[in-house]
Every structure is written in C-alpha cells, then in structure tokens.
Amino acid sequence: MAPRRPRQGETIDGFTLGTPMRESGMASVFEATHPDHQIPLVIKFPHLEGTDAAHIVSFEMEQMILPRLTGPHVPRFVGAAGFEAPQPYLAMERITGPNLESCLRHLPLATEEVTAVGAKVALALAALHRQRVSHLDVKPANILFRETPDGLRGDAVLIDYGLAHHGRLPDLIAEEFRLPYGSAPYMSPGQAMGRRDDPRSDLFSLGVVLYQLATGQLPFGEPLHLAAVRRRLWRDPHPPRRLRPEVPPWLQEIILRCLEVEPSRRHPNAAQLAFELRNPEAVRLTPRAAKARRDGWLTVLERRVNLDRTPGPRRLAAPTAHSAPIIAVALDMREGSPALSEAILASLRNVLLSLPGARVACLNVLLDGFITGDTPHDDQGRSARVQRLAELRHWAAPLGLEEGRITFHVLEGSSAADALLEYAEANGVDHVVMGARANSMLRTVLGSVSGEVAGRAPCSVTVVRARETGA
Amino acid sequence: MIAILSDIHANREALSACLDHADRAGATRFVFLGDYVGYGADPAWCLRTVMDRIAHGAVAILGNHDQAIFAGTQGMTGRAAAAIAWTRDQLSPDAAAFLKTLPMEHAEGDTLYVHADASAPGDWRYVTNAEEARRSFEGNPARVTICGHVHVPRLFGLTAADKCTAFAPTHDSPIPLSRARRWLAVMGAVGQPRDGDPAACYALLDEETAEMRWMRVPYDVETAATKIRRAGLPESLATRLFSGT
C-alpha cells in the first residue's frame, strides 16, 4: 500500500508541518517547527510511491551526507528518519535569506554584483570540498544566502545534497545510475560522461552561473537530452564579452577558465577561484580574456574527433586537496629584523617548492593609530599604503613568482591580529606564514600577534623566528 | 558499540594494540571472527586472551586455521600448513579443545557474523569482489553480513534494484549501513593485513547509528616478526608483516 503524503498541520516525530515550500517529483518540502529547536526549520519527505529508484537513492545520499557537513555554508542538520520508519524524513535548518534564483529576473547583473555573488558561492564550495564533498548540482535554485543582521547578503549556503558525492562514503548514485544525473544547463562535461569524483565539476557549474549572471544567457542553452548536454565537450560558448561588452576582460578570463572542458585547465580549487573574484588585479590574463568569438568549425570538429578517440575525461586525475593552497604571508617591515625577513622568505620558498599550484598573498597591516596629526587622513593614508606596497613587492622580488601567483595587500585595522584573521577567514586562506615578534620588551607590552593568530586562525600557521646568534 | 576483530593469526602485538584501542574507543562488546592461530608466533597467548574476553560476554566463531588444528591442513598452502603444524605443539589441550567448541556462524537480530563466504561457511571461500559478494547475499537471509578471511577491508551493498556494489572504506570514517539495502562488510586483518597497510585492522559497529568504522592501529611489527623468526616459522610470514601484503 502506498503511504499517504504528509500534510500541513500534521505532527511527525515532534515536527509540526507548516506551509508547503516545494513539491517536486522527488520530495515534498514543508516549513516546520519543533519544540526542541528554536530555529526556523524545513522538513523533506521523499515520495515513496512509484518505481523510480532515483529519488529514493537521492534521499538516502542526502541523509548520509548532510549530518556530516558543518559550517555556515550548509543548512544545519536537525533530524532524520530512514526507510525503516513509517515516514522517512530529513529535517534541517531553514535558510531565511534570498535564493539566487530570485536574482535571475534582473539579469544581467553589474560586474561587482556578479563577482560578489560568485566569490561567496566559491567560498561555500571551498568549505564543502574541504569536507570531501562535491555538490554536483550547483545551480541558482540550490544557492541561498544567509541574511546579515543589517539585512545584507551574507554567506552563501548550498542546499540539496541528493546528487552529491562524498569521498569517504559509498556513492549510491554512481552505483545505481549509469546515466549522469544533474541539471542539464549547469552540468560539467565530466558529469555528462558519468564522472562524479572531481570537485572541479562544481567550478564548471559555478562558471555557468557566473556566465548567466553576467550576460543574462545560459552558455550551453537548456538541452533536453543527454546527447545535447555532451555537445559542451567540444562546442565552446560565445565569449561573455561578445554578448555583453561591459563584462571586463578579467571576468571573461575567470568565467571561461571555469568553463574549460579539461578540469586541469580550470582553477585548481574553489578557494583560488574565490580569491580571483575578490582580487581582479590578481587575475592573469590569457587569450581567454581577449577571445572575441567562438572557436572556428575546424577546431570544434577536431575536438570532437579527438574526443571519440580518447576514453574521455576519466583519464584525468583529480587534484589532491592541499596541492594548490592560498598562502598568506604577514610581514611587519618596521619592527622585524632583516634576519627575520630572510627567514620568512626562506620558509616560504620551501613551501612553494613542494606546491607549484600555491598562490601567495603578501599582507601588511596599517594600524589605525599610525595615521595621526592634522594632515588629511586620506593623503597620509594613501602614501603610507603605497609605501608599504612597495616594501612588500621589494621583499617578495627574490621569490621570482610570476604575475597571478602573488598579490600584495595592505590591510587596515586597530589590531594586526584581527585584521590578519579576518583576511584569512574571508579569503579561504589555507596557511599563514608570519614572523615572531623578536623584541621581548615589545612583546610584553603589546602581546604576541603571531600567538594570537596561531591560536585563532581557521587554518595552519607557521611562525618563523630567526635563530638568535651570540646573546 | 561492538568491536569486531578478525584474522588475529597469533599476532600478540597486533591483538593487544587493537584491544587497547577498542577499549579506549568505548567498545562494550567484542566479536571475534576466527583465525586466532596460524602464521604468527603467539597462538597460546592470543587464544587465552580471546577465551578471557568470552568469559566477559564476547562472541567468537571458528576460522579455517582454527579448524585445521583439529581437522587437518588439507587445501592449505605449504607455509600455512607448516605454521599449523608448529602451532599444534604450542597449544594446551584446553586451548585445542576450546577451538572445537566454536560455532561456524553467529546471528544477532538481522546481522550475521561468519568467517568467510556466508552462503557456505564451511567451504571457506573468499569474498573479494561484487560477484562473490552476490553469492554470499543470495545464500543467506541476513540484512547485514560481517565476515573476514580475505584480510582486505571492503564493503559490499545489495541495492533494492538488486545491484551489487563494492566500496573500499577509508579508515576511521564512519559509514552508515542504511536500512534501505543489504550489506556485506569484510573486515581487514588484525594480525596479517594484506592491503598494503601494515597497521592492524579491526572495525567498530555503532548499533545506535548503524555506522561501521574500519580502524587502523599501528603496532610493534618488529617484535611480532622477530618472534616468528625465532620460532623457526617461514621467513615470508615475518617479512610480509612489514609491508602489509
């Protein structure tokens, strides 16, 4: 006997069902309340009738993955009942902020808006990928935003893990379905070939979203069947600037890099993509940025023929999690000794040797108190900033890093540790390298910045100290 | 929480490291999946330890090496048979008699514990791939089957659509054994791992969450290997412990 579908007003396991939110072929979703949980909730019921195993397996998958995810970029898991229960369900935090789909009415968006949204989603993906999960269904309907206390768009939250892949759990979707599963306009070429274990698939899908936000069009249209989805393996989209010349070359560079067919030609990971979206000056322009039209028919034909000859994207190895980190080096050129500067440089050089995909952000903090006196704040601030940038560049010159791999930033704040920590958090920094304050008198008075950063950072921190000689 | 230990193979160092680990992890019950003896140099100590745990409520079943002690070594490789011959002289009459009392399988609710392929436990067949797992699924009604014998951790699933799937678990990662399908969990070996990782392997089953966690426990391989050499057992039984092959 097919079970009855739950209805508004019913109470199941203590969850009282409120307004129905979505009714798809796979599940019914309701707003809900529970006396033990004071946050807004949603509860999802898989449809049990019918013979299609897809939605049952998707539900099982989401039920396995969601409780294992943490952080602001996923809805908090609240409770679940499996198929052994009379009524299986999955209950989670309801994200009250806006859905990205609601933006689609006002396309195209301004460049600043595109990059702000894109960077937030890329950071959410980075957080997800660090937890070994690829979402594999990134599209506007699955992207929500938390609301900040002042009503602004806060952290991006990715919902719906029914098609996701967890690197340490059996992949029920891959086992059950030989056909690729996902949303046709946003699906990566790898997914279209049945590959589910490469997190860079999500970068492709985000590239489609960025393209859509920036141009108002979908790069590959809305194909209705798989053969049409696979066209994106050889047929490149119109460059965004052709559709909308206002798109700056660096944004076209970012978007077309996301849409590369070969995952290894995309950004090495989501954090680096977020970094570029937030730091346009850090984008290294390639012929992608200047591309004015789609590739000619001969190139496309060649790609298609070559594709038939090779076993497909499966031959590519997915990158390891830590092969392309963002490394922030914090420098205090005023107080640090030359020996310390050299030691930091040596330490950074060692890290870079083993990680050719790493990106370096050189940071210096301009403390609020530094700018004093009667001169207009702006003038003095600007010249101090320019001077510090020059000093950072000079320090890093011996590393010989090409443009795009290293950037320079002067942060401002009343506390060096706070400014560095905020930067590390907001930019998905994987590793902070900084010097220890050598002068013990100052350390006693001011406290240890490196100690505070090491204690509170969301990532690894290397504290470098120049070995004292003599003494 | 149930600790499941298989293929101890007279490796005292590995067994005591795993038991310590499981005790610290909060295991309240113990199930031993057989092959307490053979290959290693401490059969008497290992059997005494298992018997002691049984006195405190643990469950133990029979493995093919245990059976060979009293039923003969036909079908065994040369070095396995050599180790059994040596082991017989090490065991007290009590210990040898204890082996004879062990059952071939143990069922608890919808879970079956067995040493090898559950469709014919006495045939001692390996379960190494989806095809062999299917034979096991078809030959016994348990929803969850837990076995050893292969010395390589694996998790096989049988879906509602009758598809048999294989998964290589990563250590210390809880994997939910969802009720929507049947499962066959193959333990790694405590005393002679063969999946390239020399650390001892056992598993923890959380009955409340129905999650299985394969654990890897580093142990004093050096000592275990030295004892094998001193006992005059085949050299390869000592060297393979270092590489876990």
Interface residues (C-beta under 8 A of the other chain):
Chain A: A53 I56 V57 E60 Q63 M64 G82 F83 E84 G167 R168 L169 P170 L172 E175 E176
Chain B: L155 G157 T159 A160 A161 K163 T165 F167 P169 T170 S173 I175 P176 S178 R179 A180
